[in-house]
């Protein structure tokens, strides 16, 4: 029995100890450092801390939960592998949100599905209210771990520890002096300790201490909120409201089939006419056949308006009718499904038209980050259209889950695809075809582009050497401590040194 109590006591003490240890590691890795390999390293440590103590609460079956964990770990690796500034700042916001949502799904008390909005409320509940309610519990944890009933015994133990420290101090002093004189390297290490202490300012030391304390309390409250969620007190039976015999009926939100068919017919008529007109320019523009009075820039920009129309109007109509449903005869509902397929087809043609217009614009004026992202967003909308089209014919098709999986997969692909390197490659290929290139813009891209720019400058008799020298100086300034290590920046700086020193 005593062994069981001792085990529980040590485990309860291990929880705050691990929380504060994790907070100390966090302040060391991130305070004053840019995100690098520190991010995936800390993510692994954080999940080890959370799932080790809460292993009994992991959701069963855990397949979707582990898929989410793999997504988060892969996304965290981008901080150490790539140097794209856009996704660096975006992932700084996205990853913490994904981690809290994932924890609420994996070990949350309510067990919400990942395609339900209640998951967001569960994550917020554990992030703030449950977390703060657990902070006073840390005092109880230490009291239980120390055993208040054995106060006299604890005082004796503390006295013996102090005696041991008094004996150890002169002994350690003698041993350190002997070892220092025996080994020069050990002596140099010891001599660096006062130098290191003198370099740490009072403000920095106070900041790091407060950082570790507050974050340790946060980690403690977060984990304990999942392990022992505090719920509102139950209402006494005498004060509870009597059960209502008549259940409240929800109003019927389904759209009338005649109204839906009328709207879809009118909209599709306009879209079909618009698509027919588009086909006269959709393929002719590549041979230089543009609408009269239009420049390449004007022609391309109008594609974005089409994209907004597709995303804003067509998706609202499609999702509205699919989610709300229609009420009417089966024959009329079949006609509505056909009209929805027609609406999806017209939307796909408009997307393709906008895509080709932007591609034409890029051939004329070059490739940039914004244009690349717009291209990717068009492809993403096309995939959403395909998924939505499947839902038209299959009423039980899990549309929300497919959207979530598709969004996650698309975001992961965009992080790992090497956007800046692709942009640099396409601009170099455009230079080889037309002799036009914006060298100043290419230098502003991330270090992911450096290998291609070095190869291009070497082949063009040092065309970009001046910009590459500036980039090497900028990279040298950002080359900080090991927690900020980034493979892309390290490789770029190494190759720049090798190339420019020749």
MIPA-904402 format. One record per residue (C-alpha): residue in one letter; x, y, z. Coordinates in steps of 0.2 Angstrom, whole numbers, padded with zeros to 4 digits, always signed. Layout:
aXYZ...
This chain:
x+0000+0000+0000x+0014+0012+0004x+0023+0008-0012x+0007+0013-0022x+0005+0029-0012x+0023+0033-0016x+0021+0029-0034x+0006+0041-0036x+0016+0054-0026x+0031+0053-0037x+0020+0054-0053x+0011+0069-0047x+0027+0078-0043x+0034+0072-0060x+0021+0082-0069x+0026+0099-0063x+0044+0095-0064x+0042+0090-0082x+0032+0105-0086x+0045+0117-0079x+0059+0107-0087x+0050+0109-0104x+0048+0128-0100x+0067+0130-0097x+0071+0121-0113x+0058+0132-0122x+0066+0148-0116x+0084+0142-0121x+0078+0137-0138x+0067+0151-0143x+0071+0167-0133x+0082+0178-0144x+0083+0165-0158x+0075+0163-0174x+0065+0147-0177x+0075+0133-0185x+0078+0115-0180x+0073+0121-0162x+0054+0120-0168x+0053+0102-0173x+0064+0097-0158x+0053+0106-0146x+0037+0099-0154x+0043+0081-0151x+0047+0085-0133x+0031+0094-0131x+0021+0079-0138x+0031+0067-0127x+0027+0077-0112x+0008+0078-0116x+0005+0060-0122x+0017+0052-0109x+0006+0058-0095x-0010+0057-0104x-0008+0040-0113x-0023+0033-0104x-0034+0046-0112x-0028+0044-0130x-0043+0043-0141x-0047+0025-0148x-0045+0021-0163x-0030+0033-0164x-0028+0032-0183x-0035+0050-0187x-0026+0057-0171x-0009+0050-0177x-0012+0056-0195x-0014+0073-0187x+0002+0071-0177x+0012+0066-0193x+0005+0082-0201x+0011+0093-0187x+0028+0085-0186x+0030+0087-0205x+0025+0105-0204x+0037+0109-0190x+0051+0102-0200x+0049+0116-0213x+0057+0128-0200x+0073+0118-0201x+0073+0113-0220x+0066+0128-0229x+0068+0147-0228x+0053+0154-0237x+0048+0170-0227x+0029+0169-0232x+0027+0151-0225x+0039+0155-0210x+0027+0168-0203x+0011+0159-0208x+0017+0143-0200x+0021+0153-0184x+0002+0156-0183x-0005+0140-0190x+0006+0127-0181x+0001+0132-0163x-0017+0132-0168x-0016+0115-0176x-0007+0108-0160x-0021+0114-0148x-0035+0107-0160x-0026+0091-0162x-0023+0089-0143x-0042+0093-0140x-0046+0079-0153x-0033+0066-0146x-0035+0068-0127x-0050+0080-0125x-0064+0076-0113x-0078+0079-0125x-0071+0068-0139x-0077+0079-0153x-0075+0073-0171x-0062+0082-0181x-0075+0089-0193x-0086+0096-0180x-0085+0115-0174x-0086+0109-0156x-0068+0104-0158x-0063+0123-0158x-0073+0126-0142x-0065+0111-0134x-0048+0118-0138x-0052+0135-0132x-0059+0128-0116x-0043+0118-0112x-0032+0133-0118x-0039+0146-0106x-0052+0142-0093x-0046+0124-0089x-0028+0129-0089x-0030+0144-0077x-0041+0134-0065x-0027+0121-0063x-0014+0134-0058x-0018+0134-0039x-0017+0115-0039x+0002+0115-0041x+0003+0120-0022x-0008+0105-0018x+0003+0094-0029x+0019+0099-0019x+0010+0097-0003x+0005+0079-0007x+0022+0075-0014x+0031+0081+0002x+0018+0073+0014x+0012+0086+0026x+0008+0073+0039x+0027+0069+0041x+0032+0087+0044x+0045+0082+0058x+0053+0069+0048x+0054+0081+0033x+0063+0093+0044x+0076+0080+0049x+0079+0075+0031x+0081+0094+0026x+0094+0096+0040x+0104+0081+0035x+0104+0087+0017x+0111+0104+0023x+0125+0095+0033x+0129+0084+0018x+0131+0100+0007x+0142+0108+0020x+0153+0093+0020x+0153+0092+0000x+0158+0110-0003x+0176+0110+0003x+0178+0092-0004x+0172+0098-0021x+0184+0113-0020x+0199+0102-0018x+0193+0090-0031x+0190+0104-0044x+0207+0112-0040x+0216+0095-0043x+0206+0091-0059x+0209+0108-0066x+0228+0107-0063x+0228+0089-0071x+0219+0094-0087x+0221+0110-0097x+0205+0108-0106x+0195+0106-0090x+0204+0121-0083x+0199+0132-0098x+0181+0126-0096x+0180+0131-0078x+0188+0148-0082x+0174+0151-0095x+0160+0150-0081x+0163+0167-0073x+0165+0175-0091x+0148+0167-0096x+0140+0173-0080x+0146+0191-0083x+0139+0191-0100x+0121+0187-0094x+0113+0204-0089x+0101+0206-0075x+0087+0210-0087x+0090+0195-0098x+0091+0183-0083x+0075+0190-0076x+0066+0188-0093x+0072+0170-0094x+0067+0166-0077x+0049+0174-0079x+0048+0166-0096x+0052+0149-0089x+0040+0151-0073x+0025+0157-0083x+0027+0145-0097x+0030+0131-0084x+0013+0135-0076x+0005+0135-0093x+0012+0118-0098x+0007+0112-0081x-0011+0119-0082x-0013+0113-0100x-0009+0095-0096x-0018+0094-0080x-0033+0102-0088x-0034+0087-0100x-0031+0074-0086x-0043+0082-0073x-0055+0093-0082x-0065+0104-0070x-0083+0104-0074x-0097+0115-0068x-0106+0109-0053x-0122+0099-0057x-0138+0107-0053x-0147+0098-0038x-0162+0087-0043x-0174+0098-0034x-0170+0113-0043x-0169+0105-0060x-0182+0109-0073x-0195+0096-0076x-0193+0086-0092x-0203+0093-0106x-0214+0080-0114x-0215+0089-0130x-0199+0090-0139x-0194+0105-0149x-0195+0103-0168x-0182+0111-0178x-0189+0122-0193x-0187+0114-0210x-0172+0124-0218x-0173+0114-0235x-0175+0125-0250x-0190+0123-0261x-0186+0113-0277x-0195+0125-0288x-0186+0140-0282x-0169+0131-0282x-0172+0125-0300x-0177+0142-0306x-0162+0151-0298x-0150+0137-0305x-0158+0138-0323x-0156+0157-0323x-0138+0157-0317x-0133+0143-0328x-0140+0151-0343x-0129+0166-0340x-0114+0155-0336x-0116+0144-0352x-0117+0160-0363x-0102+0167-0354x-0092+0151-0356x-0096+0150-0375x-0089+0167-0377x-0074+0162-0367x-0070+0148-0378x-0067+0160-0393x-0052+0168-0383x-0047+0154-0371x-0036+0146-0384x-0034+0160-0396x-0025+0171-0383x-0010+0160-0384x-0008+0164-0403x-0010+0183-0398x-0028+0184-0402x-0035+0196-0388x-0051+0205-0387x-0050+0222-0396x-0042+0235-0386x-0036+0223-0372x-0017+0222-0367x-0010+0207-0359x-0011+0214-0342x-0030+0219-0344x-0034+0202-0351x-0026+0193-0337x-0033+0204-0323x-0051+0200-0329x-0047+0182-0325x-0046+0186-0307x-0063+0194-0307x-0070+0177-0314x-0061+0168-0300x-0069+0179-0287x-0086+0176-0295x-0083+0157-0295x-0077+0157-0277x-0090+0169-0270x-0106+0165-0280x-0105+0147-0286x-0098+0140-0270x-0111+0148-0260x-0125+0141-0271x-0117+0124-0272x-0114+0122-0254x-0130+0130-0249x-0141+0118-0259x-0130+0103-0254x-0130+0106-0235x-0148+0113-0234x-0155+0101-0246x-0171+0103-0257x-0189+0098-0254x-0200+0093-0268x-0203+0078-0280x-0189+0066-0284x-0190+0070-0302x-0187+0089-0298x-0173+0085-0287x-0164+0075-0300x-0166+0090-0312x-0158+0101-0298x-0143+0088-0297x-0141+0090-0316x-0141+0109-0314x-0128+0108-0300x-0117+0097-0311x-0119+0110-0325x-0115+0124-0313x-0099+0115-0307x-0094+0112-0325x-0096+0130-0330x-0086+0135-0314x-0072+0123-0319x-0071+0131-0337x-0070+0149-0328x-0056+0143-0317x-0046+0136-0332x-0049+0152-0341x-0042+0162-0327x-0028+0150-0325x-0022+0152-0343x-0024+0170-0342x-0012+0171-0328x+0000+0159-0336x+0000+0171-0351x+0003+0186-0340x+0018+0177-0332x+0025+0173-0349x+0025+0191-0353x+0030+0199-0336x+0038+0186-0326x+0035+0175-0311x+0032+0181-0293x+0027+0174-0276x+0010+0182-0277x+0006+0175-0295x+0013+0158-0289x+0001+0158-0274x-0014+0163-0285x-0010+0149-0297x-0009+0136-0283x-0026+0143-0276x-0034+0140-0293x-0028+0122-0293x-0035+0120-0275x-0052+0127-0280x-0052+0115-0294x-0050+0101-0282x-0063+0108-0271x-0075+0108-0286x-0071+0090-0290x-0075+0085-0272x-0091+0095-0272x-0096+0087-0288x-0095+0070-0280x-0106+0076-0266x-0120+0080-0278x-0123+0062-0283x-0118+0054-0266x-0129+0061-0252x-0119+0052-0239x-0102+0058-0245x-0092+0065-0231x-0090+0083-0238x-0083+0091-0222x-0070+0078-0219x-0064+0078-0237x-0062+0097-0236x-0052+0096-0220x-0041+0082-0228x-0039+0091-0244x-0035+0108-0235x-0022+0099-0224x-0014+0090-0239x-0013+0106-0250x-0005+0116-0236x+0008+0103-0233x+0012+0101-0251x+0014+0120-0253x+0026+0120-0238x+0037+0106-0245x+0036+0110-0264x+0050+0123-0264x+0040+0138-0270x+0055+0151-0271x+0066+0138-0280x+0052+0135-0293x+0049+0154-0296x+0068+0156-0299x+0069+0141-0311x+0054+0148-0321x+0061+0165-0322x+0078+0158-0328x+0069+0148-0341x+0060+0163-0347x+0077+0173-0348x+0083+0159-0359x+0068+0160-0370x+0066+0179-0371x+0082+0187-0364x+0072+0196-0350x+0074+0194-0331x+0072+0204-0315x+0088+0200-0306x+0085+0212-0292x+0069+0203-0288x+0077+0185-0288x+0090+0191-0275x+0075+0196-0263x+0069+0178-0263x+0074+0166-0249x+0090+0156-0248x+0081+0141-0256x+0085+0149-0273x+0104+0151-0270x+0110+0135-0279x+0100+0139-0295x+0105+0157-0294x+0124+0152-0293x+0122+0140-0307x+0114+0154-0318x+0127+0167-0313x+0141+0155-0317x+0133+0151-0334x+0130+0170-0338x+0148+0176-0334x+0144+0182-0316x+0128+0192-0320x+0121+0190-0303x+0138+0190-0293x+0135+0207-0285x+0118+0202-0278x+0125+0186-0272x+0138+0195-0262x+0125+0205-0254x+0115+0189-0250x+0130+0181-0242x+0132+0196-0231x+0114+0195-0226x+0115+0176-0223x+0130+0178-0212x+0121+0190-0201x+0107+0178-0198x+0119+0164-0194x+0116+0163-0175x+0116+0149-0162x+0112+0131-0166x+0093+0132-0161x+0091+0143-0176x+0100+0131-0188x+0091+0130-0205x+0097+0118-0218x+0093+0129-0233x+0102+0144-0225x+0117+0134-0221x+0118+0126-0238x+0116+0143-0246x+0130+0151-0236x+0142+0136-0239x+0139+0137-0258x+0140+0156-0259x+0157+0155-0249x+0164+0142-0261x+0158+0151-0277x+0163+0169-0272x+0180+0165-0265x+0186+0157-0282
